[in-house]
């Protein structure tokens, strides 16, 4: 997701220096994950290709450092308001549908977002500094009909009756698109112009918004080395009962056109949570993946779905995503481009949710892919789900056994996100958030057709029956139970890296998986990089090491030093 800096803009000295390095970068992409609450400015010593590859994640890293300051600033303001006994403001929102934005009645999820500093609030909410927003389901809304947003609708982080007085930007969006995670990105979603309103202490303010704009289809101008491949997926279309288009960004080596008889290995990289293909394309025009004389075609996959990230796992809600990739999209890529159509030339990688996705694909399509280089993956062993053992009796995702709140993210050892608050924010979004994204993959579908919730939203108590269904997505558990069948196909293929201080508390799950693989006598390479977190792990020279390892793996297979079936 895109992030913004609000507040008075006064970051620390090191944060501001870091901004100078990457201020032109936007969003998240290659080796990227969730926004980061810390600060780093270590880009200057990296190689040029590496700068290009991690620009997305560094920008998110620096901006959310600024956001952390804005959180503190807002907290100070709230304290002063309380101290002065200033009465909260109340907002009543009325919404109408423009006459030209849709043919006939429309349905979807309506969100109204407030911001004190962001002139386009529908780019939010910001995970680390969420501002007030509300949402509700809308059915058969027609032009000319006025919807009144009741103060009792779902809101976060506070009720529309309890807003801080002051000036706000206000904007509404109706989510209709079934294939994009963020409401700002989905073609066909309807939205209003942003308005500026002043909410006064102790007063009720009525605001009218008209949805007159439509999110357009993304546009793309191909270059000799950058292409977007789109095709209808027969598997996914049959599952969902509608046309589903599968897409990928294909980046070609600089010499692709001049070496007409040369074929290439392919590096399939899955992004972290949030970015679209178009986000990646803004900063990716050519494949920079090369080492030791080996050049790769670089294919970027985004995992976009209305629920968040489908992680290329087959599921009851998202459908046969892994099968569609392996049986439809990759064969089409190999048909259109000069890719070597062999397992040893299909290599996988990704960071965060992309790290989990790539490891899942390698362990479940072990004969099809030739190796995985996964960094900071989402939980790979459910015995430690960001601090919670999901298999433990009376497991609770909000509090530990002593009743203390569980953090979801830390910075410098201190909590910056809490699980209970983040869960509430996720539910107001309804879909497109990180936690509901997990449930859309791991949970069964309920009678209402929606993914079943894994934990009680009020208490945090985990449902053991739902966890039993989740177990099939526990990568560590899968490897343990199927090792005899997998060990030969996975020999020399598994490479996992994470920081010892992962921001999202993912380190311990990787440590558990590492021990399990050792117990299975696997030759997997699992590294815990001391002192690094979810993001600065990528400023440690790790990407260059990974590209070198991939090139060596490929060269060994080509030269007969390793099995070409691997």
N, C-alpha and C positions, 0 to 999 in steps of 0.2 A: 504494500500500500504506500501511497505518497504521504510524506510527513511534512509538518510545517513548524516554524519557530514562532512562538507567540510570547507575550510578556513584554518586558522592556528591552529584550534583545541583548542584555549584558551577560554574555557567557564568560567562562573563565578564560584566562590568557591562552592556555593550551587549546581550548575549544576553538577560539577565534583564529588561532594560527592554523588549525586543521581545516577550518572553512576555506582559507586561502588556497589550500591545495586542491580541493575537490568541489568548489562551489558550483562548477558547471555540471556536476553529475546530478542525476535525478533518479529516485526510486531504488529498486532492488533488482538484481538480475543474477548473472553468473556468479556462483559461489555466494548467493545471498540468502537471507532468511528474514526473520521478523525485525522490526525497527529496534535499535539498540540504545540503551540508556547510558552508555559510557562514551568516552572521548578518546580518540586516537588521531595522531597526525604523522604516521610513519610511512607515508606513501613515497616520499621523495627519493628513498634509496632503492626503490624497486625497479625492475626492468620495465620497459615501455609496454610490452604485451600484458604484463601483470597489472600495471596501472589500469589498463583498459578493462581487464577482466573483473577487477574488484571495485571499480568505481561506484557501482550501484550500492554495494554494502557499506562502503566507507561513508557515503553521503548520508545514508540512514543512520549510521553510527553517530556522526557528528550532529545531525539535526536533533536526534532524540536526546543527546546530551543537553542541547539548548532547551528542549522540551522539559527536561527534568528541572531546569532552572525555573521554567514557567510554572511548573507544578508548585514549587516552593513559593513563587511569587503569589499565585492564586491562594495558596494556603495562608500566607501572611495577610492577604486582603480579607479572606473570610474571618480570620481571627479578629482583625480590626472591626469588621462589621458586627461581629458578635459582641465585642467589647463595647461598642457604641450603641448596642441595642437597636440597630437599624432594621426595620421590618423588611422581609423579603418582598420581591415583586412577583406578580402572577401574570402569566401569559395565556390568552385564549386565541387559538389559531383556527381560522376558517379557510377552507381550500376549495378552489374551483378548477375545473378541467377546461383548458382552452378548446375552442371549437375545431381547430385544425390539426390536433396532435394524434387523433385516433379515429378510426372508423368503428362506430358502435361502442358498446359498453366495454370497460377495461377492469381488470382485476389484478391484484398483486399486493405487495407490501409497501405501505406508505410510510416514509420517514421524514421527519422535520428536524433539522439540525441547527443548533445555535453555536455561534462562536464570537468571542470578544476580539479576535485578531485575524482570523482567516476570512478573507472576503468571499471565498467559495466554500461554504461549510460542507457541501456534499462530498468533498474529498475526504472528510473525516468518517468516523471518529478516530482520534489519535489514541493508540493503545496506552501510551504512557502519560498522557495528559488529556483524558476525555472531557469534553465539554457537553453541556446538556443536549440530549436528543430524545425524541419520542418516536414510537412506531405503532402501527396498527394494521390489521388486515383490511383490504378493500375488495368488495365484490360488486361487479356490474355497475361501476361508476360511469355516468354519462355526462357529456358536455352540458354545462348550465346548472348542474346539480352542485349544491354547496355541502361540503362535508365539514362538520365542526369537530375539531380535535378536542375531546374531553380531557380535562386535567387528570382523569383517572386512567388514561391509556398508559401502556408500558413506557417508562422513561428511565434514563440513566444519565448522570449519576444522582440526579435529584428530580423531584416532581416539578412540573411546570408551575405549581403554586408556590414553590420555594426557591425561585431563582434570585441570584444576586442582582441588585439594581445596577444599571449601567447600560452602555451601548452594545448592541449585538448585531452581527450579521446573521440573517435567518434565511434558510432555503429548504425547499421540499423536493423530494424525489420519489417516484413510484417505481419500484423494482418489478419488472415484468420478464426480463430476459432470463431464460433457464440455464444459461451456459457460462455466465461470467460471475466471479466471486464478489466483486465490488460493485455497488450500485452505480457508481460514476462511470463504469466501463461498459456496461451491457447495452448493446445496440437495441433500440426500441424502448428503453426506459424513459420515462417522462419526468421533466423537472421544471422548476420555476426559476425565474431570475432571483438573485439574492437581494434581499431588502435589508436596510439598516433601520433598527428600531431602538428607542430608548425606553427601558423599563424602569419605572420609578418606584421607589420604596413605598410599600404599603398600598400600591395601586394595581388594579386589574387593567391590562392592556390587551385590546383585541387587534389581531393582525390578520390580514387577508393575503393569501398567496394564490397565484394562478399558475398552473402548470401549462406552459406554452411551448416548451422546447422538448426535442427528442434527441437522445444520444444517437449519433449517426453510426453507420457502419464504418469500421476502421478503413483507412486508405493506405495504400502501399505502392511505392515505386521501386520495382526490383532494380538491382545493380548487377554487374557481372559476377559479383561474389556474394550477394545476399538475395535469398529467395524465401518466400513463404509458400509452403505446400499446404493445400487444403483439399480434403476429400470427404465425401460422405462415407460414414462408417456404417456398413450393413449390420454389424453386430450391435452397435449402440443404438442405431435407429430402430431395429427390431425390439430391443429391450424397452426403450422409452416410448415407442409408438409415435415417433415424429422423426424428422430428418435431423441427425446429429452430425455436425462437421468436425472432423479431427484435423488439427493443425500443428505445424512445426515450423520453426525458423531454421533454415539451412544456410550455413556460412561456409563458403568454399575457400580453399587455400589461394593465395595470391597468384600462383602459377597454373591454376586450374585450366584456364582457356588455352594457355600456351603449351601445355603438356597433354595434348589430346589423347594420347595413348596410355596415360598413367591412371591407375586406379588407386583408391585411397582407403585406409581404415577410417572408421567413423567413431567419434566421441559423442555419445548421447548424454547430454547434461540436462537434468531436471532442475528447474528453478526452485527457490524457496517459496514460502507462502506469499502470494500477492501479485507478482508482476505478470502482465500479459505478454504475448508475443510482441505486440507493438511497443511496449515498454522496453523490451530487450533490444529491439531493432533501432531505437533511437541512438544507441551507443555501440551497436555491433554491426559492422558492414563487411567484415572479412574474417575468416578463421585465423586466429592467432595461436592455435594449439599446434605446437611443433616442438620437437626436441631430438637431438642426435641425428638430424637429417630426415626424420620421419614427420611428415605433415599429415594432419587429420582433417577430414570434413567434420565440421562442428555443428551438430544438430541440437537445438535448444527446444525443450519441451516444457510447457508451463503448468500442466495439471489443473487448469481452470475448470471449475464447476460452480454452479450456483451456491453450493454448500461451502466452498472454500477451495480445497486442494484434494483431488481424488487420489493422489499418490500412486496412480497406476496399479491399484489393487482392485480386483474384481470384488464387487460388493452388492448387497441387496438394494441399496439406494442409488448408487452411481452407475451400476451396470458393469459389464465386462471390460473394464478399462485396460487391464493388463493384456488380455487376449486381443483387444482391438489394436493395441500398439504392436504386438509381436506378429500378429497374423495379417494385419491390414496396412498400417501406416509405415512400418519399417520396410516391408517388401516393396511398397510403392516408392519410398525414398531410394532404395537400392535399384529400382527400375529406372527412375528418372535421372539419377546421378551416377557417376563412376565410382560407386562404393563397392568395396570387396564384400561379396555376399557370404561371408564365412563367419562362424562364431568368434574366431580369434581376432577378427577385425571389427567386432562390435563391442565397444567398451563403454562403461557406464560411470556416471559420477553425479554429484550434486551436493548441496549444502542444506542443512536444516531439514525442512520437509522434503526437499530434493535429495538429501542424504538418505533419509528413510526410504524414499521411493526407489532410489537406485539400488539399495541393498535388498529391498523386497524383490525387485525384478531379477536380480542376479540369483537369489536363493530360490526363486520359484520358477524361473526359466533358465535353469542352470546349464543346459546344453546349448541354449541359443546365444548367450552372451559370453564374452571371453574374459571379463574381469570387471570389478567395481572398485572405485575409489571414493568412498563416502566420507563426508566431513560433517561433524556436529549433527548427527541424525536425530530426529525426533525419537521418543522412547523406543528402544530396540529390545527391552526386556521389561515386562510388565510387573516384575517384582520391585521395580523402582520407577513409578510413573511420576516423574518430577517430585520425588520424595515420598510417594505413597505406594505401598505394596498392595496392588489391586487384588491379590489373591488372599490377603490376610482377612481373618474374620473381623467383622465390624469395621472394615476399611472406610475411611472418611477422607474425601479429597479436599475438604475445607480446613480441617483441623488435625493436628497430630494426636497421638494417644494421650498427651498431657493437656489437650484442649487448646493448644496454641494455634493461631492462624497459620495456614501454610502459604508461603510465598509462591508465586508462579515465575517470578524473575527477580534476579538480584544484580546489584552493581557494587563493586568494591566490598562485597560481603554483606551488603545491606539490602533488604527487600525494597523493590521498586514497583512490583505488582503483587496483588494478593489474589489467590484463587477464587475466593467467594465474590469479590468485586468483579473480576474478569468474567466469571460465569454469568453474572447478572447482565453485564454489558453485552455479552455474546447472545443472550436470550432476547434482549431488546432488538438487536440486529435481526434476529430470527434465523437468518442464514447468511453465509458469507464470512462468518467469524471462525476463529481457530478451533474452539472447543466443539462447536456443533459440526465442524468439518471432520473432526475425529469420529464423532458419533455417526456421521453419514457414511463413513467407511467401515467402522468396526461393529456397529450395532445392527440388529435385525430391524426390519420395518414393522411398525405397529399396524393395528387395524385401520388407523387413519392414513396409512401410506407414508408416514414420516418415520425417520430413524428414532428408535426408542432411546429415551434419555438414560444415561448410565448412572447418574447420581441424583439424589434428591436435591432440588434446586434451593430448598430452604435450609436443609441441615448438612448437605454434603455427603450423606451416607451413600455408599456405593452399593448398587444392586448386584449381588453375587450371581444371579441368573443371567444378567446381561454380560457380566464379565466372562462367564463361561462361553458366550458367543464371541467375545473379544479375543479369547485365547488363540483362535486360529490365526490372528494377525500379530501375535507375539513372535517376532523373528527368532529370538533365542529359543523359545519353546519349540518352534517349528524345526529348527536345526537339531535340537536334541532328539525329537521324536522321529526324524527322518534321516538321521545322519548316515546310516548304513547305505541308503539309496543315493545320498547326495555327495558323499565325501570324495569320490573319484572325480565327479564333474566340477566340484568346487576347489579342487587342489590348485593352489597358486593364484586363486582369483579374488580373494577377499582382502580388501585393504580399508581400514576404518581409522579415522583420526578425530579426536575431540580434545577440547581444552580441559584442564583440571579444574577450572573455575567457570564452567559453562553458565552463561547468563540465565538460561532457561532450565537450569538444574537437570541437565541431560547426562552429566558425566557418569553418575553411578550406574545408570542402565548400561552404558558402554562397558564399564568395568565388569559388570555381571556377565555380559556377553563375552568379554575377553576371557574370563575365567572358564566359562562354559566351553568355549572353543578349545582352550588349552586342555580341559578335561576330556574332550573328544579327540585329542591328538591332531587337531587341525593345524595346518601351516599358515593359517590366516595371520595377517599383519594388523595388529590393533595397537595404536599408539595413543597414549594420554599425554598431551603436550603440557608440561608443567607451567603454571602461571598464566595460561591463556584462557580466554573466555569464548563465547559463541562467535564473536566477530574478529577479534584481533588474532585469532588462530591463523587467519588468512594473511596476516601481515608478517608471518614468521618464515617466509620463503617456501611454505608448504605447496602452493600451486606449482611452482617450478619443479619441486621434487616429484609431484604427482605426474606431471607431463613426462618427465624423464622415465619414471617407472612404467607408464603406459607405453612409451616408445620402445623401451627395452623388452617389455612383454610381447609386443607385436613383432619386433625384430627376431626374437628367439623363435617364435612360431614360424615365421617366414623362412628362417635359416635352418630350421630343423632342430633347434636346440630345445624346443618345447613342443608339446603335442598341439597340432593345429586344430584339434577338436576342442581345445581349451581356449 
